[in-house]
Amino acid sequence: MNRRLFPLVALAVLAVSSLARSADFPLAKAVECKPRAGLPNFFAKAATDGASLKIAYFGGSITAQAGWRPKTLALFRDTYPKAKFEEINAAIGGTGSDLGVFRLQQDVLVHKPDLLFVEFAVNDGGAEPGQIFRCMEGIVRQTWKALPDCDICFVYTLVDGFVPTLQEGNFPRAASVMERVAEHYGIPSIHMGMEVARLVKDQKLIMKGTLPKTDEQKAAAGGKMVFSPDGVHPFPETGHELYLKAIIRSLPAIQKASGKPAKHELKAPLTADNYENAKMIPITKATLSEGVVALTPASNDIAKRFANRVSTLHKADQPGQTIAFKFKGTRAAIYDIIGPDCGQVTITIDDKPPVTRPRFDAYCTYHRLATLLIGTELADAVHTVKIEIHPDQPDKAKILSQRNEKIDKPERFDGRAFYPAAILLVGDLE
């Protein structure tokens, strides 16, 4: 690095770090599309007869839906009929960039996409700015280090609680943080919810309700469009169509801003402690006590269901069973599955007091992928971790009541299971 530039870079990193810890993070001005440096490699390749392109969709449940993801894939196929397009569906419901940055290599980069859409603004809505900076910049830097020809586009969706902020002319906080990352790296961004917020303001759209299908139901809705059943997940017929149209409106400007095809060069990082080196390590690399067993798709329904996301799923369910490992780094977590039969674990890191954490929440009427945080923003030193099955089950009935859910079959919810699949590290195992 040029020594004359170092103080300026250091000051920039310091300023970002200060903002990241601020409760009053400055909100970005709400603009539907910011083309920035465009998608030069993607557009050039798509216009080549006989070209094969892969588009990765990396996000949460909104992207996992049969909505804007397949709709945009169909759009590209129609727009470029002489090219062949393949989808990489890397969306997992209920997860944000804090898991995405660790699973990026396994779920996205190994497939070598030509274009990567990143959608985490909703699930990152409650995250601290510093965490979003570290994770989103880590996603960008990992991608361009491995695949410098891959173009990236940030896309933002919304929930009903974001609408007032958009109507005031600002992006919500998570998208505002992501915009700083996008600006630093010249990544185009599209807020697919701007038109949604406008239609709500004009009283032409209802954020949450039943989708009217009959003439009588449409009359009862007063001719208003119904966006979603829950204020979050759009109906494919309405909300996702609005998301698609936002992309259609944005693509010409993004294409116009695109220069000649070229490899993306990694400039100095925006945040010095970004998760460029985040990694996912099989749980088999940890020390597993007797009784912690491997689950295979051939013999276990849960392992079969999640085989496309986890390959080393294990189960511990007896008090005293442990998982232990040492690592040198600043953050550690466990990639696991939670569900009705899960219990709670006690975590001990270094010489700190043990902490008990449930692997069961108000959504645990079914099994799903999750993350168990062990420690973050740790000293960059060697740490010792032990995770032990707790003898007591959490109060599952009380937890479920938070969403007016109930225990339907007691035998389904009886259990202390812990389903670890991988270690998520910013660092290295010792």
N, C-alpha and C positions, 0 to 999 in steps of 0.2 A: 504493500500500500504506500502511496505517496505520503511522506511524513508531513508535508504541508497540509494535506487534506485530513489527516487524522483528527486534529482538534475539532474540525467541523463535523466529521462523522460522529465523534464522541458526543458532541453537544446535541446532535440530532437524536442519537440514541437516548441520551439523558432526558431530552424533552419528551420523547415518546414514553419513556418509562414513567416520568412524572404524570403525564396525562393518563396513562394506563391505570394508575393508582388513584385517580381522581374520581370522586363520586359524581362530579359535574362534567362529565366528558362532553366536549363540544359536539353537537349534532350536525351532521352533514346536511346541506341543502338538498331537498327532495327533487331529484331529476329522474325521469323514467330511464334514460339511457345515457351513459357516459362512454363514448366509443374508445377513447384513449388510443392505444397503439393498434387496436383492432385484432383481427384473427388472420394474419397474412398467410400463414402456412396452411391453415384449414381451407380458406377460400381458393387458394391457388391449386391445391390438390383436388378439391371437389370439382373444379372446372376441367380437370384432366380426364379425357375419355378413358374408361376402363379402370379408373383408380379405385382402390379399396380403402375405405376410411372407417375408423372406429370412434364412436362418440361415447364418452363415459359420463354417467349421471351420478354424482356423488352428493348424497344428502340424507334427509330424514324421511318421515312417512309421507309428506306431501309429494316428494319426488318418487317415492315407492308406488304411489297410486297410479291407476291407469288414466293418467291425466296429461299434464304438460310434457312429460317425458316421451311417451309414445306419440303424442301429437306432433312434437317437434321433429322426432325421427321421421315421421311420415312427411313432414314439410320438406326436410332435406332431400328425401328420396324423390319427391315430386319436382323439386327445384332443380335437382341435378340427376336426371334419369339415366345418364350414361356412367354414373359412378355407383359403386356398391357401398352401402352403409351397414355397419354392424353396431349393435347396442351393447354397452357394458353397464348393466344395471347394478350400481354399487350403493343403493339406498337402503338404509336400515331405519325403521321407525323408532322414534324416541331417542335418537342419538344426535350429538352435535359434533363440532369440530374437535372437541377434546378427545373423542374416540377416533374420529376420522383421520387425524394426523398420524395415529398409530397403525391403522389398518390400511392406509393408502397404498403401501407397497403390495400387500397381499390381495386387496380387492380391486385395485385400479391399475397401478403401474406395471404389474406383471403382464397385463393384457396389451400394453403399448398403445394407448389411445392417441388419436390425432387431435382431439378436442376434449377438454374436460370442463363440464359444468359443475360448479360448486354451490350447493344450496344448504346453508346452515343457519341463516339469520333468525329463523323462528326458534329452533332448538337451542340456539346460543343466547336467546333473549334474556335469560337470567344470569348469564355468565359475566364475570368481571372483565373489564376491557383488557387488562394485562393477559389474561388467559386467552382471550380471542386473538390478540396480537400474536402471541407465541404459536398458537395452533394454526391460524390461517397463513401466517408467513412460513411456518414449517411445511404446510401443504404445498405452497408455491415453490419453495426452494428444493424440497424433495423431488417434485415433479420435474423441474428444469435441470436438476443435477442428473437425473436418470434419463429424461427424455427432452432434450433441449428443443426439439422440433414441435413439441406438443403445445398447442395454444390453450389458454385458460380463459373462462368467462365466469365471473361471479353473478349469480342470480339471487334475487331476494323475493321472498314470499311474505305473507302477513297472517296475523290472527286478528280477531275483532278488536283486541286491546291496542293494536298498533295504529288503527285507523285515525284517531284524533291527532296523533303526532304527524302523520302524513298530511292530514288536512291543514295543519298549521304550517306546512311547507318544509318539514324536516323529516329525515330518516330516523327511525328508532335507534337506540344506542348500538345494538349489535351490528346493524348494517352500517352505521356511521364509522365504527371501528374498522370494519372490513373495507370501507371505502379508502381509508388511509393506506391499507396494504395494497389495494388495487391501484391507487394513484402512484405509489412508490415504484411499482413494477410495470405500470402501463397496461394493466389488465382491464378490458372492458367490463362494464357492469350493467345489468338490467334489473330495475325494480318492477316486477311483474304485477305489483299491487297498486300502482298509482291510479290507474283507471278505476279500480275497485273503490278506492277511497273517494274519488270524485263522484261516482255513481251513488254512493251512500249519502254524500253531502247533498246531491240533487234529488234525494229521495226516490231514486229509481232502482235501488238495490237493497235487499235485506241480507245482512251478514249470516244470519242463522235461522233455519226453519225447514219445513218440509218442502221438497221439490214439487211444485204443482205440475200435474200431468193432464188432468181433465180440464175442460173449459170452465167447469164450475170452480175448480181449485184455483185456476188462473185468475178468475174474476174475484175470488175471495182475497187473493194476494194483491189486488188492485193493479194488476199489470206489472208489478215490480219483479225483478229478477231475484231469485234466492241463491245466494252464493254457496252456502254449505249447510250441512246438518248440524254442525257443532261450532261454527265460528272459526274453524281451523282448516279442515280438510275439504277442499272445494268439490262441488259436484262436477263430474266430467263434462256434463252438458252445459254448465253455466260458468262456474268459477274458473275451471281449467281452460275453458275457451277464452276467457278474458286474459289468462296468463299467456296462452298461445299468441293472442293478438298483440300483446305487448312485445313479444319476441319478434313477431313479423314486422311490427313498426320499427323495431330497433336495428334489425339486421342490415338494412341499406346504409345507415350511418356508420355502423361498425365496419362494413365492407369498404366504404369510401375511405375510412381512416386507415385501412390496412395498407402497409407498404409492401415492399418486395419480400418474398419468403426468406427467412433467415433464422438461424438458431438463436434461442433466447439466452442472453448472457446474464449471469447472476451478479448483480451489483452488490455493494455493501449492504448488509442487513439493516432493516428498519429497527429491529429489536435484537440486541446482542444475545439474549437468552431465548431466542426462538427455538422451536422444536424441529429443526432441520434434521437432527439425529435421532428422532423418535423411532422406536422399533417395537415390533411384536415378536416375543420369544415363546416357543411352545412351553406349556406348563411342565412338560417332562424334563426340562432343564433344571427345575427346582427339586429339592429333596422332599419326597412324598412319603409320609409315614405308612405303616402297614394298614391295609384296609381301604386306602384311597385307590379306587379302581378306574381303569380306562373304559370308556364307553365307545362302542363302534356302531356305525349305521346299520350293520347287519343284525345287531342284537338289541338295539335300544332305539325307541321311537324318537326321543329327544335328540340323540346324536344324528339320527337319520334326517330329521327336520332341518337341522342347522349345519348339515355337512358342507354346504357351499360357503359357509363363513368360518367354521372352526374344524380343525382336523385332529386336535389332541384333547378332546373333551374328557374330563374325569369327574368322578363323583366321590364326595366324602359326606358321610351322614351320621357318624358316631362321635359322641363327645370325646374330646381328647385327640382325635385325628388331626394331623398338622401338615402344613405346607410351609417350607422354609427356603430362603435363598439370601444371598449377599449380592449387593450391586454397588457400583460406584457411579453416582449421578445425582440428579436433582429432582426426579419425579418417578414414582412407581405406582402402578395400579394393576388390577387383575381384570382381564376380559372374561366374563362369566355369563351364565344363564340364570335368570331368576324366575320363579314361578310358584304355584300353589303349595308345593311340598318343600319349599326352601325354609331355612331357619335363620340363624345368625352366627356370626363369627367374631372371635376376639383377635384383634391385631396388635402385635407388639413390634415396634420399630426402635432399634437400638436400645437405649436404657430408659425410654420414655414409658409412662404408665400405659398399661393395656387399654385399648378402646374396643367396645363391643358395637358392631354394626349389623343391622338386619340385612338379609338378602331377600327381603319380602317388602312389597309396597302396595299401595292401594289399587294398582293395576294388575296385581298378580292373580288374576283369575285364569291366566294362561302363561305359558313360558315365553320368554323373550330375552334377547341379548342385552347385556348391561355392563357397567363398569364399576368396580369396587376400588375407590381411591385409597391408596395407602399413605402417600405423602407427596406434597408438591412444594416447589420453591425451597427444597432442602439444600443444605450445604453440599457442594460438589465434593463429596468424600465417600468413603465406604460405609454402607449401611447394612444392618442385619434385620431381616424381616421374618416374623413367624405369624402364621395365620392358623387359628385353632377353632374347631367346631365347638360352639357353646352348647352346654347341656339343655338350656331352656329354649323353647320356641318363643318367638315374639307373639304379642297379642294380635293374632291375625284378624279376628272379628273386629276389633277396634280399628285396626289399620284400614280394613276394607270399608268400614262405615264412613270413611272420609269421602268416598265417592258413592255412597248409598249402595254399595255392593254387600253381598252376604255370602257366607259359607254355604254352598249348596249341598255338597256331599262331604261330611267330616273326614272320610277316609282320603279324599283327594287333597285335603289341606294338611293332613297330619304328616309331619316330617321335619327333619333338621338339615335337609340336603344343601350342599354347596357344590356348584358345578363350574369349577375353574377350567378355562381353556388355554389361556396364554398370559404371560407377564407383559405388561406395557411399560417400557422404560425410556426415559431420557437418560441414557447412560449405558453401562455394560455390566453384565453379570460378572461376578468375581469367581 
